Amino acid sequence: MSHWLPVLVHTPAHAALGPVLTYRSEQLLPAGTLVRVPLGKRETLGVVWDAATAEATGEFDPAKVRDIAGVLEGIPPLSRAWQQLLSFTAAYYQRSAGEVALAALPPQLRELNPEQVARRLKRKKVDAGAGGAVLAAPALSPEQAAAIAQIDSHSGPFLLFGATGSGKTEVYLHCVHKLLAADPDAQALVMVPEINLTPQLEERFKARFAPLYGEQAVVSLHSGMTNPQRLKSWLSAHGGAARIVLGTRMAVFASLPKLRLIVVDEEHDPSYKSGEGARYSARDLAVYRGKLEGAKVVLGSATPSLETWHHSRPAVDGGRYLRLHMPSRIGESSRLPLVRRVDMNHQPRRAIFSTPLIAAITERVARGEQVMVFLNRRGYAPVLTCEDCGWKSECPHCSAFRVFHKIDRTLRCHHCGFTERVPRACPDCGNVDIAPFGRGTEQLEEHLAELLVDVRRHGSVTPENPDGEHVRIARIDADSTKLKGQLEEQLAAVHAGDVDVLVGTQMIAKGHDFRRITLVAAVNPDGALFSSDFRAPERLFSLLMQAAGRAGRDASLGAQSEVWLQTFQPEHGLYAALKKHDYPTFAAQQLKEREQANMPPFSAQALVRAEAKTQEAAQAFLNAARTFAQTEMAAWDGWAEALAQVFLYPAVPMAIQRVANIERAQMLIECPSRATLQQFLTAWQSVLHATRSQPECKGLIRWAIDVDPLAI
């Protein structure tokens, strides 16, 4: 007997098809079953979808319905909760459910046929735990114990607001341990914002839980893994063998049938927001998934996002999260680092490092301590320029400058990747005296080597080696860690004490547990103070607070740890709050300003971005869709009142309006009601699809909606 099955597939964007298509099967397969199905001339992965919620594309001719090509047997069906999570994600972020679901599955699962999958499943080995092993865990501080008690006795969600070094990770470990000890089937998901933070987290979790539950009990999921590795981890989680999944934002979609706890560490980090495809927030989806599956959710940060901070206000004021506070660092003598502001108005013009800062660095190195110098710009200089004619190293394909990289003497565009050798002379006037303008991490590394040339490493001057050893300077940024294993190698050198001064971008400012660093210096943080992006102050405060958190993490060195800010705005309120490590005051001021301006979290936003061959076509598309919404849609039954709340700004070029010879424009949409905005965007989708065919939009390449955008 044949059965009609609704199957979710990733249909082409240009096809007039919905994501759920009807196929024929000889056996009735439960929803969530993974199948191979024909789609056009190719075969693709599909998911049998819930018949109660699936909307197949229009009416179909039974004679033209095609048979499924095969079933991925041995893989249990995806849970109903997983299907609901994917459906919600697609609806909220205005993407196809098929696109979201198939992107959430391991890439290799999309490529293998049923026979290949069966062979993979046979090769899986089950690694049993030690069973009788005893948990060796450090004693909890009173603040940690209080936080864990609150998590035990409430349903959440929770904001674990803990200072850097307060022991938030230990709270996560204890919560996971209590969960797994109480429920032999329970699973936990622990998320970090960036790939480079997963190795140290995996090391701590495996050291704690592998003796109890076996090596296979802890797995990672992130895009830095090979496709076979990702498939192996996903299958372990989906089958229940993996009790703990550690991962980046993509892990929020991991299939965990017995999920009972979700931890989102550094929840404020912008990396949790996807920048392509379904532009989802993994943090927000984690909260939704917790509610969906009855799992507790813990959001941890020393500098919570203002949205999360607002949601964690007292329940009587409308708060939805329970705030748990851990203000103290671990260790009796450990304290938060002293923040010093250096007024660069009193330093020599164009000085990279102030005289007092160099003296402080020299003093720390001489004592055998480590220093971290932070600048969020890689390369040697952001632009090469000719003072005679005004030529600058612009990218011919983007509306941006190419960055000067001195190490390999190249000019490199960080947007499209276009790279050329540095010219011997100005291409416009022939002047040979072209010079770098501004500074990046390469220049800081070079300049520090020059300034510290006479300084010797602690303990390196001996009778056998009277000249001693020069100070060792290492640079960690996207350029110095391109090759596999380079980041781990450099981090290991820092932890081993083989590096005296660490120079880097935000890669080194987040989450790392550098025990010997006692001085952190931010070289040029002022740029974000006067940005047109209303989120820039929040990001700057968070980044500087996180960078400051790398100093004095060893209790024996905490008393002398310091953070130095080289600034031309020493009296700015943001730096005043940072000096006191006073996030609540900073957050209160920012939220007050946002409420007055009716900005998130006091309103909802969406951004529509268009890419075209010309800027005119990109803006014409957006403005035409805007005009339709304001005129035609307003005449639809019941829409006048809703549209009165939705404000569509005129289209404008993006900050970098041309990338790789493609022009980019954007339109901001605001609404005081999130539900009304969602209702509008869903109805407006058909308008956007119809608008692209208008003559004035010729040359439009693609468009996308970004709900709750982080960068405008």
C-alpha positions in Angstrom: 0.0 0.0 0.0 1.3 3.5 -0.9 1.3 6.5 1.4 1.5 10.2 0.7 4.3 11.8 2.8 4.9 15.5 3.3 8.7 15.9 3.1 10.6 19.1 4.0 13.3 19.9 1.4 15.4 22.9 0.5 13.7 24.1 -2.7 15.5 26.6 -4.9 14.7 30.3 -4.1 13.6 31.0 -7.6 11.2 28.1 -7.8 7.5 28.7 -7.2 7.5 25.9 -4.6 7.0 25.8 -0.9 9.5 23.8 1.3 7.1 20.9 1.9 6.6 18.6 -1.1 4.5 15.4 -1.3 6.2 12.1 -2.1 5.1 8.5 -2.2 6.3 5.7 0.1 5.6 2.1 0.4 5.8 2.4 4.2 4.2 4.9 6.5 7.2 6.8 8.0 6.9 8.8 11.2 7.5 12.6 11.2 11.2 13.4 11.6 12.5 10.5 9.5 15.4 11.4 7.3 15.0 10.4 3.7 16.6 10.8 0.3 14.2 12.2 -2.3 14.4 13.2 -6.0 14.2 17.0 -6.6 14.3 18.0 -10.2 17.3 16.2 -11.8 19.1 15.6 -8.5 18.6 13.7 -5.3 18.6 15.5 -1.9 18.1 15.0 1.8 14.6 15.6 3.2 12.8 15.3 6.5 9.4 13.7 6.8 7.4 16.6 8.3 4.5 16.6 10.7 1.3 16.1 8.6 -0.7 18.2 11.0 1.4 21.3 10.4 2.8 20.7 6.9 1.4 22.7 4.1 2.2 20.9 0.9 2.6 23.1 -2.2 -0.8 23.6 -3.8 -2.7 20.7 -5.3 -0.8 17.8 -6.9 -1.4 15.3 -9.6 -1.1 11.8 -8.0 0.3 10.4 -11.2 3.2 12.8 -11.0 4.1 12.2 -7.4 7.6 10.7 -7.1 8.8 7.9 -4.9 11.2 8.6 -2.0 14.7 7.3 -3.0 15.6 5.8 0.3 15.3 6.0 4.1 18.3 6.7 6.4 17.6 3.7 8.5 19.3 3.4 11.9 18.9 7.1 12.6 15.9 7.7 14.9 13.4 10.3 13.7 14.1 13.9 14.7 11.9 14.9 17.7 8.7 16.9 17.4 10.3 19.6 19.5 13.2 19.8 17.0 10.7 20.3 14.2 8.9 23.0 16.2 12.2 24.8 16.8 13.0 24.8 13.1 9.5 25.9 12.1 9.7 28.8 14.6 13.1 29.8 13.4 12.0 29.9 9.8 8.9 31.9 10.6 10.4 34.4 12.9 13.5 35.1 10.8 11.6 35.1 7.6 13.3 32.2 5.8 12.3 29.0 4.2 11.8 26.1 6.7 13.6 23.8 4.3 16.6 26.1 4.1 16.8 26.3 7.9 16.3 22.6 8.6 18.7 21.3 6.0 21.4 23.9 7.1 20.9 22.7 10.7 21.9 19.1 9.8 25.5 18.0 9.4 26.8 18.6 5.8 27.9 15.0 5.3 24.4 13.8 6.2 23.2 15.7 3.1 25.8 13.9 0.9 25.6 10.3 2.0 23.1 7.7 0.7 21.3 5.2 3.0 24.0 2.5 2.4 26.9 4.9 3.3 25.0 6.1 6.5 24.5 2.4 7.5 28.2 1.7 7.3 29.0 4.8 9.4 26.6 3.7 12.1 28.2 0.2 12.2 31.6 1.8 12.8 30.4 3.8 15.8 32.0 2.6 19.1 30.4 3.0 22.4 32.9 4.1 25.1 31.5 3.3 28.5 32.4 5.5 31.4 34.4 4.5 34.5 31.2 4.2 36.4 32.7 4.2 39.9 34.8 7.3 39.3 34.4 10.1 41.9 33.9 13.7 40.9 36.9 15.8 41.8 35.7 19.4 42.0 37.0 22.5 43.7 35.1 23.9 46.7 32.5 26.4 45.8 32.5 30.0 46.9 29.4 31.3 48.8 28.4 33.2 45.7 28.7 30.1 43.5 26.8 27.9 45.9 24.0 30.5 46.2 23.7 30.7 42.4 23.5 26.9 42.0 20.9 26.8 44.7 18.8 29.3 42.9 19.1 27.4 39.6 18.1 24.2 41.4 15.0 25.8 42.9 13.6 27.9 40.1 12.6 27.2 36.5 14.4 30.2 34.9 15.6 31.4 32.5 18.6 32.7 34.5 21.1 35.5 33.9 24.3 34.6 35.7 25.8 38.1 36.1 29.3 37.3 37.3 32.5 39.4 37.2 35.3 38.1 35.0 37.1 35.5 37.1 34.2 34.9 39.4 33.9 31.2 38.5 30.9 31.1 36.1 32.4 28.0 34.4 32.5 26.1 37.6 28.8 26.9 38.2 28.1 25.5 34.7 30.1 22.3 35.5 28.3 21.8 38.8 24.8 22.3 37.2 25.7 19.8 34.5 27.0 17.3 37.0 23.9 17.5 39.2 21.7 17.1 36.2 23.5 14.0 34.8 23.8 12.4 38.2 20.0 12.8 38.8 18.8 11.6 35.4 20.7 8.8 33.5 19.3 10.0 30.2 19.6 13.8 30.5 21.6 15.9 28.1 23.1 19.3 28.4 24.0 21.9 25.7 26.8 24.4 26.6 27.5 27.2 24.0 30.4 29.6 23.6 30.5 32.4 21.1 33.6 31.5 19.1 35.5 28.4 17.9 38.7 29.4 19.6 37.1 29.1 23.0 35.9 25.5 22.5 39.2 23.7 23.1 39.8 25.0 26.6 36.1 24.4 27.5 36.2 20.9 26.1 39.4 20.2 28.1 37.7 21.2 31.3 34.5 19.3 30.6 36.3 16.1 29.5 38.6 16.2 32.6 35.5 16.4 34.8 33.1 14.1 33.0 35.0 11.6 30.9 36.0 9.6 34.0 32.4 9.4 35.0 30.6 8.8 31.7 33.4 8.0 29.1 35.1 10.0 26.4 32.1 9.8 24.1 29.9 11.6 26.7 31.4 15.0 25.7 31.3 16.1 22.1 31.9 19.4 20.3 29.9 20.9 17.4 31.3 23.9 15.4 32.2 24.9 11.9 35.9 24.4 12.5 35.5 20.6 12.6 35.7 18.4 9.5 32.5 17.1 8.0 33.1 13.5 9.3 33.9 14.9 12.8 30.6 16.9 12.8 28.6 13.9 11.6 30.1 11.7 14.4 29.3 14.3 17.1 25.8 14.9 15.7 25.0 11.2 15.6 26.3 10.8 19.2 24.1 13.6 20.4 21.1 12.4 18.4 21.4 8.9 19.7 21.8 9.9 23.3 25.4 8.6 23.7 26.7 12.2 24.1 25.5 13.6 27.4 27.1 17.0 26.9 27.4 19.0 23.6 29.8 22.0 23.5 29.5 24.3 20.6 29.1 27.6 18.9 25.9 29.1 17.6 25.2 26.3 15.2 24.9 23.9 18.2 21.6 25.4 19.2 20.1 23.2 16.4 21.8 20.0 17.6 19.4 17.1 18.0 19.3 16.4 21.7 16.2 14.2 22.5 16.7 14.4 26.3 17.8 18.0 26.5 17.3 19.3 30.1 19.9 22.2 30.4 21.2 24.9 28.1 24.1 27.2 29.0 24.9 30.2 26.9 28.3 31.5 28.0 29.3 35.1 27.2 25.6 35.6 26.1 26.3 39.2 25.1 28.7 38.3 22.3 27.6 39.4 18.8 28.9 36.1 17.4 25.8 34.4 18.5 23.9 36.3 15.7 24.3 34.7 12.3 25.4 37.1 9.5 24.1 35.0 6.6 21.2 32.7 5.5 18.7 32.7 8.3 20.1 35.5 10.4 19.1 33.9 13.7 20.2 34.7 17.3 21.4 31.5 18.9 21.0 33.1 22.3 17.4 34.0 21.7 16.7 30.6 20.2 18.3 28.9 23.2 15.7 30.6 25.4 12.9 29.6 23.1 14.2 26.0 22.9 14.4 25.8 26.7 10.7 26.8 27.0 9.8 24.4 24.2 11.5 21.4 25.8 11.2 22.2 29.5 15.0 22.7 29.8 16.5 25.2 32.1 18.5 28.0 30.4 21.4 29.8 32.0 22.8 32.9 30.2 26.2 33.9 31.6 28.1 37.2 31.2 30.1 39.8 33.1 28.6 42.4 30.6 25.1 41.1 29.6 23.5 42.4 26.5 21.2 45.3 27.3 18.2 43.2 26.1 19.1 40.4 28.5 19.8 42.9 31.3 16.4 44.5 30.7 14.7 41.1 30.7 16.3 40.3 34.1 14.8 43.3 35.9 12.5 42.4 38.9 9.5 40.4 37.9 7.2 43.1 39.4 8.6 45.5 36.8 8.0 43.0 34.0 11.2 41.0 34.1 11.2 37.5 32.6 14.7 36.2 33.7 16.0 35.6 37.2 19.2 37.6 37.8 21.9 35.8 39.8 24.8 38.0 40.9 28.5 36.9 41.5 30.4 40.1 41.9 33.6 38.7 43.5 36.6 37.0 41.9 37.7 33.6 43.1 40.6 33.7 45.6 41.1 35.4 48.9 43.5 38.1 47.6 42.0 38.3 44.2 40.4 41.6 43.2 39.3 43.3 40.0 42.1 45.1 38.2 42.7 48.8 38.8 41.7 50.8 35.7 44.0 53.7 34.7 43.2 56.2 32.0 46.1 57.8 30.1 45.2 61.2 28.6 46.8 61.0 25.1 46.3 64.8 24.7 49.4 65.2 26.9 51.5 62.7 25.0 53.7 63.4 22.0 51.7 63.8 18.7 51.2 60.5 16.9 52.7 58.5 19.8 51.5 54.9 19.7 52.4 54.1 23.3 52.5 56.6 26.1 55.7 56.9 28.2 54.1 55.7 31.4 52.6 52.7 29.7 56.0 51.6 28.3 57.5 52.0 31.8 54.7 49.8 33.2 55.2 47.1 30.6 58.9 47.1 31.2 58.4 46.7 35.0 56.0 43.8 34.5 58.2 41.9 32.1 61.2 42.4 34.5 59.1 40.8 37.2 58.3 37.8 35.1 54.7 38.7 34.6 52.8 38.9 31.3 51.3 41.8 29.4 48.4 41.9 26.9 48.2 44.8 24.4 44.8 45.0 22.7 43.9 46.8 19.4 40.9 45.7 17.4 42.4 46.2 14.0 44.7 43.7 12.3 47.3 44.4 9.6 50.1 47.0 9.9 48.0 50.1 9.0 44.4 50.5 7.7 45.5 52.5 4.7 48.6 53.5 2.6 48.6 57.1 1.5 50.5 59.6 -0.6 50.9 63.0 1.0 51.8 64.7 -2.3 48.6 64.0 -4.3 46.2 62.4 -1.7 46.2 58.9 -3.2 44.9 56.2 -0.8 45.0 52.4 -1.1 41.3 52.1 -2.1 40.0 48.7 -3.2 38.9 48.9 -6.9 36.0 46.4 -6.1 34.7 47.8 -2.8 34.0 51.2 -1.2 36.7 50.6 1.4 40.5 50.9 1.7 42.9 48.0 1.4 44.9 47.3 4.5 48.7 47.5 4.5 50.3 44.2 5.7 54.0 44.8 6.1 55.0 41.2 6.8 54.3 40.1 3.2 54.3 43.7 1.7 50.7 43.4 0.4 47.6 45.6 0.3 44.7 43.4 1.2 41.0 44.2 1.2 39.4 42.7 4.3 36.0 42.7 2.6 36.4 41.0 -0.8 40.0 39.6 -0.4 41.5 41.4 -3.3 45.3 41.5 -2.8 48.2 43.2 -4.6 51.8 43.8 -3.8 52.6 47.3 -2.4 53.5 49.6 -5.2 57.1 51.0 -5.3 55.7 54.5 -5.9 52.3 56.3 -5.8 50.2 54.9 -8.8 48.9 58.4 -9.4 51.8 60.8 -9.2 54.9 58.6 -8.9 56.0 59.8 -5.5 58.1 57.1 -3.9 57.4 58.4 -0.4 54.0 56.6 0.2 53.4 55.9 3.9 51.1 54.0 6.2 48.4 55.9 8.0 46.8 54.7 11.2 47.9 51.5 13.0 47.1 47.8 13.3 48.4 44.9 15.4 51.4 44.2 13.1 52.6 47.8 13.7 52.1 47.5 17.5 54.2 44.2 17.5 57.0 45.9 15.6 57.0 49.1 17.6 57.0 47.2 21.0 60.0 45.2 19.8 61.9 48.4 19.1 60.9 50.0 22.5 61.7 46.9 24.5 65.0 46.0 22.7 67.1 46.7 25.8 64.8 44.9 28.2 65.6 41.3 29.2 63.4 38.4 30.2 63.0 37.8 33.9 65.7 35.4 35.1 67.4 35.1 31.7 70.6 37.0 32.7 73.0 34.4 34.2 76.8 34.1 34.5 76.6 31.6 31.6 74.4 34.0 29.6 75.3 37.6 30.7 73.4 39.1 27.7 70.2 37.4 28.7 67.2 36.9 26.4 65.1 39.5 24.6 61.5 40.0 25.5 59.3 37.6 23.6 56.4 39.2 21.8 53.6 37.2 20.2 50.7 38.4 18.0 47.4 36.7 17.9 44.9 37.8 15.2 43.1 36.4 12.2 46.3 36.7 10.1 48.6 34.9 12.5 46.2 32.0 13.1 45.1 31.2 9.5 46.7 27.7 9.5 45.2 24.8 11.4 46.7 24.4 14.8 48.4 27.9 14.9 45.9 29.3 17.4 46.2 26.4 19.8 50.0 26.5 19.5 50.2 30.2 20.3 47.7 30.0 23.2 49.8 27.1 24.6 52.9 29.3 24.5 51.1 32.0 26.4 49.9 29.6 29.1 53.3 28.0 29.4 54.9 31.4 30.1 56.9 31.4 26.8 55.4 34.8 25.9 56.0 38.1 27.7 53.9 40.5 25.7 50.8 39.3 23.8 49.5 41.7 21.1 46.1 41.0 19.5 42.6 41.8 18.5 39.3 40.9 20.2 40.3 37.2 19.7 42.5 37.5 22.8 40.0 39.6 24.8 37.3 37.0 25.2 37.1 34.2 27.6 40.7 33.0 27.8 42.0 32.1 31.2 45.5 33.6 31.1 46.8 33.2 34.6 50.1 35.2 34.4 48.8 38.4 32.8 48.8 41.3 35.2 48.6 44.3 32.8 46.1 44.8 29.9 46.5 47.8 27.7 43.9 49.1 25.2 45.7 51.3 22.8 43.1 53.2 20.8 39.5 52.4 22.0 37.9 55.9 21.3 36.6 55.1 17.8 33.3 53.6 19.0 32.4 56.5 21.4 31.0 58.6 18.5 29.7 55.9 16.2 26.4 56.3 14.4 25.5 52.8 15.5 23.5 53.0 18.7 24.9 49.7 19.9 28.6 50.8 19.6 29.0 52.0 23.2 27.5 48.7 24.5 30.0 46.7 22.4 32.9 48.9 23.4 32.2 48.7 27.2 31.7 44.9 26.9 34.9 44.4 24.9 37.0 46.5 27.3 35.5 44.8 30.3 36.2 41.4 28.8 39.8 42.5 27.9 40.2 43.8 31.5 39.0 40.4 32.7 42.2 38.8 31.4 44.3 40.6 34.0 45.0 39.3 37.5 43.1 36.0 37.1 45.8 34.3 39.4 44.8 35.1 43.0 48.5 35.5 43.9 49.0 38.2 41.3 45.5 39.9 41.4 46.6 42.6 43.9 48.9 44.2 41.3 46.8 43.7 38.2 46.0 46.8 36.1 44.2 47.9 33.0 45.4 50.9 31.0 43.2 52.8 28.6 45.0 55.2 26.2 42.3 57.7 25.3 41.8 61.3 24.1 38.4 61.3 26.0 39.5 60.4 29.6 36.4 62.0 31.2 33.9 60.1 29.1 31.1 58.5 31.1 31.8 55.1 29.6 35.4 55.1 30.9 34.2 56.4 34.3 31.9 53.4 34.6 34.6 51.1 33.4 37.0 52.4 36.0 34.6 51.4 38.7 33.7 48.1 37.0 30.2 49.4 37.3 28.2 47.7 34.6 24.7 48.3 36.2 25.3 52.1 36.1 26.4 52.0 32.5 23.5 49.8 31.5 21.0 52.0 33.3 22.2 55.1 31.4 22.2 53.3 28.1 18.7 51.9 28.6 17.4 55.3 29.6 18.7 56.8 26.4 17.3 53.9 24.3 13.9 54.3 26.0 13.8 58.0 25.2 14.7 57.2 21.5 12.3 54.3 21.4 15.1 51.9 20.4 15.5 48.1 21.2 14.6 46.6 23.7 11.8 49.2 23.8 10.9 48.5 20.1 11.4 45.9 17.5 13.5 46.3 14.4 14.1 44.6 11.1 16.5 45.5 8.3 16.0 44.7 4.6 19.2 44.5 2.6 19.4 44.5 -1.2 22.3 43.7 -3.4 22.3 44.8 -7.1 24.6 45.7 -10.0 23.9 49.4 -9.4 23.1 51.4 -6.2 20.1 52.8 -8.0 18.5 49.4 -8.6 19.1 48.3 -5.0 17.4 51.4 -3.6 14.7 51.4 -6.2 13.7 47.8 -5.1 13.5 48.8 -1.5 11.7 52.0 -2.0 9.2 50.4 -4.4 8.4 47.8 -1.7 8.1 50.5 0.9 5.7 52.6 -1.3 3.5 49.5 -1.9 3.3 48.9 1.9 2.3 52.4 2.6 -0.3 52.6 -0.1 -1.6 49.3 -1.4 -1.2 47.2 1.8 -2.9 49.9 3.8 -6.0 49.3 1.8 -6.1 45.6 2.6 -8.8 44.5 5.1 -7.7 45.0 8.7 -4.2 46.3 7.8 -4.6 50.1 8.2 -4.3 50.0 12.0 -1.3 47.6 12.0 0.5 49.6 9.4 0.0 52.7 11.4 2.5 51.2 13.9 5.1 50.1 11.4 7.6 52.8 10.3 9.6 52.2 7.1 12.6 54.4 6.7 13.7 55.3 3.1 16.4 53.1 1.5 20.0 54.2 2.1 23.4 52.9 1.0 25.0 50.5 3.5 28.1 51.8 5.4 30.3 50.0 3.0 28.1 50.3 -0.1 30.1 48.3 -2.6 31.7 44.9 -1.9 33.2 42.8 -4.7 31.6 45.1 -7.3 28.1 44.5 -5.9 26.2 47.6 -4.7 24.4 47.3 -1.3 21.5 49.2 0.2 19.3 48.8 3.3 16.0 49.9 4.7 15.2 50.0 8.4 11.8 49.0 9.7 10.7 49.8 13.3 7.6 48.9 15.3 6.7 49.2 19.0 5.1 45.7 18.8 7.2 42.7 17.9 4.1 40.7 17.1 2.8 43.4 14.7 6.2 43.6 13.0 6.2 39.9 12.5 2.7 40.0 11.0 3.8 42.8 8.6 7.0 41.0 7.5 5.2 37.8 6.8 2.6 39.5 4.6 5.2 41.8 3.0 7.2 38.8 1.7 4.9 38.4 -1.3 5.3 42.1 -2.1 9.1 41.8 -2.0 9.0 38.8 -4.4 6.7 40.7 -6.8 8.7 43.9 -6.6 11.9 42.4 -7.9 10.4 41.9 -11.4 9.6 45.6 -11.9 11.6 47.4 -14.6 13.3 49.9 -12.3 14.7 47.0 -10.2 16.5 45.4 -13.1 20.0 44.4 -11.9 18.8 43.3 -8.5 20.8 40.2 -7.4 19.4 39.3 -4.0 17.6 40.6 -1.0 17.3 39.4 2.6 15.4 40.3 5.8 17.4 40.6 9.0 15.1 40.5 12.1 16.6 42.0 15.3 19.7 43.3 13.5 22.8 43.9 15.5 24.5 46.2 13.0 22.7 49.0 11.2 
